[in-house]
């Protein structure tokens, strides 16, 4: 993500990124920048803690093209410590008929089979020697639910029945090996 040179704030382009904001208006501040330039900042604070988190250069939040996130204002700690509050990543999606699709990246040269990463793009699964011979079944992470078990290429997707996307995400997080 690009940063501003003036204050090192992260520049978030609203036309390219979707952001869910839990903020409160904190007022307008006019700053004097170098060479006699003036900058208006319409500041926003976190609703929970009241700390200054981001600002915009236009008064109307909906009309603002860019949001500037203050350097160091946000972290991923809350999502890591409280996964049920974190949104389900796009690699886990609901399909018609009550199915959930999970994008999987398979690494087949591991010492043991494990789910090693869950992020927005995919779920990384490491598998031991049998997978290297072509027997790449995903039944090891099906949690007793119906999961397809056909041979998989290195990057693939699985469909899970009888679980919601949220339940699949929480089970995958529980299974991630440190």
VMD Tcl script that draws the C-alpha trace (Angstrom):
set ca {
  {0.00 0.00 0.00}
  {1.46 3.41 -0.90}
  {2.44 5.94 1.78}
  {2.35 9.73 1.78}
  {5.74 11.42 1.96}
  {4.51 14.17 4.30}
  {3.33 12.07 7.25}
  {3.89 8.42 6.18}
  {0.13 7.74 6.27}
  {-1.07 4.79 4.18}
  {-3.13 5.87 1.16}
  {-6.27 3.78 0.71}
  {-8.00 4.27 -2.66}
  {-11.72 3.69 -2.05}
  {-12.33 2.81 -5.70}
  {-9.94 -0.17 -5.40}
  {-10.40 -1.28 -1.79}
  {-13.45 -2.02 0.31}
  {-13.13 -0.86 3.90}
  {-15.59 -1.35 6.74}
  {-15.13 1.58 9.11}
  {-16.15 1.67 12.76}
  {-15.27 5.30 13.41}
  {-16.53 8.60 14.78}
  {-15.99 12.09 13.38}
  {-13.20 13.90 15.24}
  {-13.36 17.31 13.59}
  {-11.45 19.33 11.04}
  {-7.79 20.31 11.42}
  {-5.92 22.73 9.16}
  {-2.18 22.06 8.97}
  {0.50 24.33 7.60}
  {2.80 22.36 5.32}
  {6.08 23.46 3.73}
  {6.25 26.35 1.26}
  {3.17 28.02 2.76}
  {0.76 25.26 1.72}
  {-2.29 24.52 3.85}
  {-3.85 21.08 4.24}
  {-7.32 20.31 5.59}
  {-7.75 17.02 7.40}
  {-11.17 15.68 8.36}
  {-10.14 13.32 11.14}
  {-11.80 10.14 12.32}
  {-11.35 8.32 15.64}
  {-11.92 4.70 16.64}
  {-15.36 4.29 18.25}
  {-14.05 1.79 20.80}
  {-10.97 3.59 22.10}
  {-11.29 7.14 20.77}
  {-7.82 7.17 19.19}
  {-7.07 9.03 15.95}
  {-6.99 6.39 13.19}
  {-7.40 8.04 9.80}
  {-8.27 11.23 7.96}
  {-9.56 12.35 4.61}
  {-9.05 15.54 2.61}
  {-12.71 15.98 1.61}
  {-15.49 16.84 4.02}
  {-17.94 14.19 2.81}
  {-16.78 10.65 3.71}
  {-18.79 9.07 0.88}
  {-17.38 11.52 -1.67}
  {-13.77 11.19 -0.55}
  {-11.67 9.28 -3.09}
  {-8.87 8.50 -0.65}
  {-8.60 7.66 3.03}
  {-5.28 8.22 4.80}
  {-4.59 5.70 7.56}
  {-2.22 7.04 10.21}
  {1.05 5.09 10.32}
  {0.97 2.63 13.23}
  {-2.72 3.21 13.98}
  {-3.93 -0.26 13.00}
  {-2.75 -3.80 13.64}
  {-3.94 -7.36 13.07}
  {-3.66 -8.37 16.72}
  {-7.41 -8.18 17.40}
  {-8.22 -10.48 14.48}
  {-5.51 -12.94 15.53}
  {-6.58 -13.07 19.17}
  {-10.32 -13.02 18.52}
  {-10.89 -14.84 15.20}
  {-14.68 -14.94 15.51}
  {-14.66 -11.14 15.09}
  {-12.47 -11.27 11.97}
  {-14.29 -11.39 8.63}
  {-14.26 -14.65 6.69}
  {-11.54 -14.31 4.02}
  {-12.57 -14.34 0.34}
  {-10.84 -17.71 -0.22}
  {-13.73 -19.27 1.75}
  {-17.02 -18.57 -0.01}
  {-20.64 -19.74 0.04}
  {-22.00 -21.52 -3.03}
  {-25.53 -22.44 -4.06}
  {-27.04 -25.47 -2.36}
  {-25.46 -24.89 1.04}
  {-21.91 -25.67 -0.10}
  {-18.82 -23.75 0.98}
  {-15.85 -23.48 -1.39}
  {-12.29 -23.25 -0.02}
  {-9.30 -22.25 -2.21}
  {-6.38 -24.51 -1.32}
  {-2.65 -24.29 -2.03}
  {-0.95 -27.66 -1.59}
  {2.73 -27.98 -0.69}
  {3.72 -31.62 -1.10}
  {7.25 -31.77 0.30}
  {6.54 -31.45 3.99}
  {7.66 -33.71 6.82}
  {4.08 -33.99 8.07}
  {0.62 -33.09 6.88}
  {-0.83 -29.91 8.35}
  {-2.82 -26.79 7.60}
  {-0.14 -24.11 7.85}
  {-1.77 -20.86 6.75}
  {-5.18 -19.27 6.27}
  {-5.20 -15.89 4.52}
  {-7.35 -13.92 2.08}
  {-6.02 -15.72 -1.01}
  {-5.93 -19.35 0.03}
  {-5.55 -22.02 2.67}
  {-2.06 -23.57 2.58}
  {-1.98 -27.29 3.25}
  {1.31 -29.16 3.57}
  {1.18 -32.88 2.91}
  {3.73 -35.62 3.53}
  {5.19 -38.13 1.07}
  {1.97 -39.90 -0.10}
  {0.81 -36.69 -1.76}
  {4.04 -36.48 -3.73}
  {3.04 -39.76 -5.39}
  {-0.24 -38.27 -6.58}
  {-2.62 -39.32 -3.78}
  {-3.63 -35.79 -2.75}
  {-6.81 -36.24 -0.77}
  {-8.16 -33.54 1.45}
  {-10.15 -35.85 3.73}
  {-7.63 -35.17 6.50}
  {-9.22 -31.75 7.09}
  {-12.85 -32.57 6.44}
  {-13.82 -32.54 10.14}
  {-16.30 -35.33 9.59}
  {-18.10 -33.37 6.90}
  {-18.48 -34.29 3.26}
  {-15.42 -33.06 1.37}
  {-14.41 -34.08 -2.13}
  {-11.39 -36.37 -2.24}
  {-10.32 -36.42 -5.85}
  {-6.68 -35.95 -6.83}
  {-5.76 -32.26 -6.65}
  {-3.28 -30.07 -8.53}
  {-1.01 -27.74 -6.53}
  {-3.63 -24.97 -6.39}
  {-7.23 -26.04 -6.17}
  {-10.48 -25.66 -4.31}
  {-12.63 -27.96 -2.21}
  {-16.35 -27.91 -1.47}
  {-17.61 -28.53 2.05}
  {-21.19 -29.50 2.95}
  {-23.11 -28.99 6.20}
  {-20.95 -26.11 7.48}
  {-21.25 -22.36 7.00}
  {-18.32 -20.32 5.66}
  {-17.81 -18.95 9.20}
  {-17.67 -22.48 10.69}
  {-15.18 -23.63 8.04}
  {-13.00 -20.57 8.71}
  {-13.02 -21.12 12.49}
  {-12.18 -24.83 12.10}
  {-9.33 -24.02 9.73}
  {-7.95 -21.44 12.18}
  {-8.08 -24.03 14.97}
  {-6.15 -26.48 12.79}
  {-3.34 -24.10 11.78}
  {-0.05 -25.34 13.18}
  {2.19 -22.71 14.86}
}
mol new
graphics top color blue
foreach p $ca { graphics top sphere $p radius 0.5 }
foreach p [lrange $ca 0 end-1] q [lrange $ca 1 end] { graphics top cylinder $p $q radius 0.2 }
display resetview
